Amino acid sequence: MTEQKYTKIKKRDWAETRAHSSWQVFKIMAEFVDGFDTLARIGPCITIFGSARTKPDSKYYNLAVEIAKRLCEEGFGVITGGGPGIMEAGNKGANLANGISVGLNIELPFEQGTNAYVSSKFNINFDHFFVRKVMFAKYSQGFIMMPGGWGTMDEFFEIATLIQTKKFTQTPMICMGKEYWGGLFDWMKKTMCEEHQNISPEDLDLIQIFETSDEAVSYIQEFYTHHKLQHNF
């Protein structure tokens, strides 16, 4: 193929891409509108993040159930990604307490599908990760990070960055399980903070590591004796 023909093909493909992008804006807007309209009605909620692969016999699955149940007994609702694993555990705990149980699902080629414990009126399906993450960030009055994979780490660092940069109000952020999170925090303290000064010591204070549901729920209760419940932006 000559360079001239190749250039023509590229220009044609790019023109088609531009046309598709223009129409895609409307689909993205529709996802935002649907999310804002639904979540504006849920009241104060805590998001529980974690792996879709966690099995029901895992200690972290049961810990997520317990935390979610207790949060709902204290008047909060629970938001998860709506899928299996830790997400299912969070919605199950909310369901056991007859609390608000929200699922922000995402269409994936594997591992995803709405769990049975999400309230039908608070079940939203997204095509775009970035729209979904805006919903988590805006409507959660706290974030509990259970052990998870790349998706959980993506959510972990995005929320930590938003809190650190004060793009929304200071919000409780909790990691459950030192055996899982301890190595990451040691690296952040030693390498990111002390060796390279890419973060400050006080940045690490924005995130707590706990082992029990008592610690997590008590921390959130205490936090909101001194802070106003409100949307993050």
C-alpha positions as CSV (number, residue, x, y, z in Angstrom):
1,M,0.0,0.0,0.0
2,T,1.4,3.4,-1.0
3,E,1.8,6.1,1.6
4,Q,-0.8,8.3,-0.3
5,K,-3.5,5.6,-0.1
6,Y,-2.6,4.9,3.6
7,T,-3.1,8.6,4.4
8,K,-6.5,8.7,2.7
9,I,-7.6,5.7,4.7
10,K,-6.5,7.2,7.9
11,K,-8.3,10.5,7.2
12,R,-11.5,8.6,6.3
13,D,-11.3,6.5,9.5
14,W,-10.6,9.6,11.6
15,A,-13.6,11.5,10.1
16,E,-15.8,8.6,11.0
17,T,-14.4,8.6,14.6
18,R,-15.1,12.3,14.9
19,A,-18.7,11.9,13.8
20,H,-19.2,9.0,16.3
21,S,-17.7,11.1,19.1
22,S,-20.1,13.9,18.6
23,W,-23.1,11.6,19.0
24,Q,-21.5,9.9,21.9
25,V,-21.8,13.1,23.9
26,F,-25.6,12.6,24.1
27,K,-25.2,9.1,25.5
28,I,-22.8,10.3,28.1
29,M,-25.1,13.1,29.1
30,A,-28.0,10.7,29.4
31,E,-25.9,8.6,31.8
32,F,-25.1,11.6,34.0
33,V,-28.8,12.7,34.0
34,D,-30.0,9.3,35.0
35,G,-27.4,9.0,37.7
36,F,-28.0,12.5,39.2
37,D,-31.8,12.1,39.0
38,T,-31.7,8.7,40.8
39,L,-29.0,9.4,43.4
40,A,-30.4,12.8,44.5
41,R,-33.1,10.8,46.3
42,I,-31.0,8.3,48.3
43,G,-30.0,10.4,51.4
44,P,-26.6,10.1,53.1
45,C,-24.7,6.9,52.0
46,I,-21.4,5.3,52.4
47,T,-19.7,3.6,49.5
48,I,-18.0,0.2,50.0
49,F,-15.4,-0.7,47.3
50,G,-13.8,-4.1,46.9
51,S,-13.1,-7.1,44.7
52,A,-15.8,-8.8,42.6
53,R,-13.9,-12.1,43.1
54,T,-14.3,-12.3,46.9
55,K,-16.2,-15.4,47.9
56,P,-19.0,-15.6,50.5
57,D,-16.8,-17.7,52.8
58,S,-14.1,-15.0,52.9
59,K,-13.6,-13.1,56.2
60,Y,-13.7,-9.9,54.1
61,Y,-17.0,-10.7,52.6
62,N,-18.5,-11.2,56.0
63,L,-16.8,-8.1,57.3
64,A,-18.4,-6.1,54.5
65,V,-21.8,-7.5,55.3
66,E,-21.4,-6.6,59.0
67,I,-20.1,-3.0,58.2
68,A,-22.9,-2.4,55.8
69,K,-25.6,-3.7,58.1
70,R,-24.3,-1.5,61.0
71,L,-24.0,1.6,58.9
72,C,-27.7,1.2,57.8
73,E,-28.7,0.7,61.4
74,E,-27.1,4.0,62.1
75,G,-29.1,5.7,59.4
76,F,-26.8,5.6,56.4
77,G,-27.4,3.9,53.1
78,V,-24.9,1.8,51.2
79,I,-23.6,2.3,47.7
80,T,-21.6,-0.4,45.9
81,G,-20.6,-1.2,42.3
82,G,-23.7,-3.5,42.2
83,G,-21.8,-6.7,41.2
84,P,-20.7,-9.9,43.0
85,G,-18.0,-10.3,45.7
86,I,-17.5,-7.4,48.1
87,M,-20.2,-5.5,46.3
88,E,-22.7,-8.2,46.9
89,A,-21.7,-8.3,50.6
90,G,-22.2,-4.6,51.0
91,N,-25.7,-4.7,49.4
92,K,-26.5,-7.8,51.5
93,G,-25.7,-6.1,54.7
94,A,-27.8,-3.1,53.8
95,N,-30.6,-5.4,52.8
96,L,-30.5,-7.2,56.2
97,A,-31.0,-3.9,57.9
98,N,-33.7,-2.8,55.6
99,G,-31.5,0.1,54.5
100,I,-30.9,1.9,51.3
101,S,-29.1,-0.4,49.0
102,V,-27.6,1.2,45.8
103,G,-25.9,-0.5,43.0
104,L,-23.9,1.4,40.3
105,N,-23.3,-1.4,37.8
106,I,-21.0,-1.3,34.8
107,E,-21.2,-3.4,31.7
108,L,-18.2,-5.6,31.5
109,P,-17.2,-8.7,29.5
110,F,-16.6,-10.6,32.7
111,E,-17.2,-10.6,36.5
112,Q,-20.2,-8.3,36.5
113,G,-23.9,-8.6,36.8
114,T,-26.3,-7.0,39.3
115,N,-26.4,-8.9,42.6
116,A,-29.7,-9.8,44.2
117,Y,-29.5,-7.4,47.1
118,V,-29.6,-4.1,45.2
119,S,-32.8,-2.2,45.5
120,S,-34.6,-2.2,42.1
121,K,-35.3,1.5,42.3
122,F,-31.6,2.3,43.0
123,N,-30.0,0.0,40.4
124,I,-28.2,2.0,37.7
125,N,-26.3,0.6,34.8
126,F,-23.4,2.5,33.2
127,D,-21.4,2.1,30.1
128,H,-18.6,4.5,31.1
129,F,-16.4,4.1,34.1
130,F,-15.8,7.8,34.4
131,V,-19.5,8.6,34.7
132,R,-19.9,5.9,37.3
133,K,-17.0,7.2,39.3
134,V,-18.5,10.7,39.4
135,M,-21.6,9.2,41.0
136,F,-19.6,7.5,43.7
137,A,-17.6,10.6,44.4
138,K,-20.5,13.0,44.5
139,Y,-23.1,11.1,46.5
140,S,-21.0,9.2,49.1
141,Q,-20.4,10.6,52.6
142,G,-17.6,8.1,53.2
143,F,-15.6,5.5,51.5
144,I,-14.7,2.0,52.8
145,M,-12.0,0.2,50.8
146,M,-12.1,-3.5,51.2
147,P,-9.3,-5.7,49.6
148,G,-9.6,-5.6,45.8
149,G,-7.8,-5.5,42.5
150,W,-7.0,-2.9,39.9
151,G,-10.5,-1.5,39.9
152,T,-10.4,-1.0,43.6
153,M,-6.9,0.6,43.4
154,D,-8.2,2.9,40.7
155,E,-11.0,4.0,43.0
156,F,-8.7,4.2,46.0
157,F,-6.2,6.6,44.4
158,E,-8.9,8.7,42.7
159,I,-10.8,9.3,46.0
160,A,-7.6,9.9,47.9
161,T,-6.6,12.5,45.2
162,L,-9.9,14.3,45.4
163,I,-9.7,14.5,49.2
164,Q,-6.0,15.6,49.2
165,T,-6.6,18.3,46.6
166,K,-9.8,19.5,48.3
167,K,-11.9,19.0,45.2
168,F,-14.6,18.0,47.5
169,T,-15.2,18.3,51.2
170,Q,-13.0,16.2,53.6
171,T,-14.7,12.8,53.7
172,P,-13.9,9.7,55.8
173,M,-11.8,7.2,53.9
174,I,-11.1,3.8,55.5
175,C,-9.1,0.8,54.4
176,M,-10.1,-2.5,56.0
177,G,-7.4,-5.0,56.8
178,K,-3.8,-4.1,57.6
179,E,-2.5,-7.5,56.2
180,Y,-3.8,-6.4,52.8
181,W,-3.2,-2.6,52.8
182,G,-0.1,-2.4,55.1
183,G,2.5,-3.0,52.4
184,L,1.0,-0.3,50.2
185,F,1.0,2.2,53.0
186,D,4.5,1.3,54.0
187,W,5.6,1.9,50.4
188,M,3.7,5.2,50.2
189,K,5.3,6.4,53.5
190,K,8.8,5.3,52.7
191,T,9.1,5.8,49.0
192,M,6.5,8.4,48.0
193,C,6.7,10.5,51.1
194,E,10.1,10.2,52.8
195,E,12.5,9.4,49.9
196,H,10.9,11.4,47.1
197,Q,8.6,13.9,48.9
198,N,5.9,13.3,46.3
199,I,3.3,13.4,49.1
200,S,3.3,15.0,52.5
201,P,3.1,13.1,55.9
202,E,-0.3,14.7,56.5
203,D,-1.6,13.2,53.2
204,L,-1.4,9.8,54.7
205,D,-3.4,10.9,57.7
206,L,-6.4,11.4,55.4
207,I,-6.8,7.6,55.2
208,Q,-7.4,5.2,58.2
209,I,-6.7,1.5,58.4
210,F,-9.0,-0.5,60.6
211,E,-9.6,-4.2,61.3
212,T,-13.1,-4.3,62.8
213,S,-16.6,-3.1,62.0
214,D,-16.7,-1.3,65.4
215,E,-13.7,0.8,64.4
216,A,-15.0,1.7,61.0
217,V,-18.5,2.6,62.0
218,S,-17.4,4.4,65.2
219,Y,-15.0,6.5,63.1
220,I,-17.7,7.5,60.7
221,Q,-20.1,8.3,63.5
222,E,-17.5,10.4,65.2
223,F,-16.6,12.2,62.0
224,Y,-20.1,13.4,61.5
225,T,-20.5,14.7,65.0
226,H,-18.1,17.5,63.7
227,H,-18.9,17.7,60.0
228,K,-22.0,18.4,58.0
229,L,-23.6,15.7,55.9
230,Q,-23.6,17.0,52.3
231,H,-22.8,16.1,48.7
232,N,-19.1,16.3,47.9
233,F,-19.5,18.8,45.1
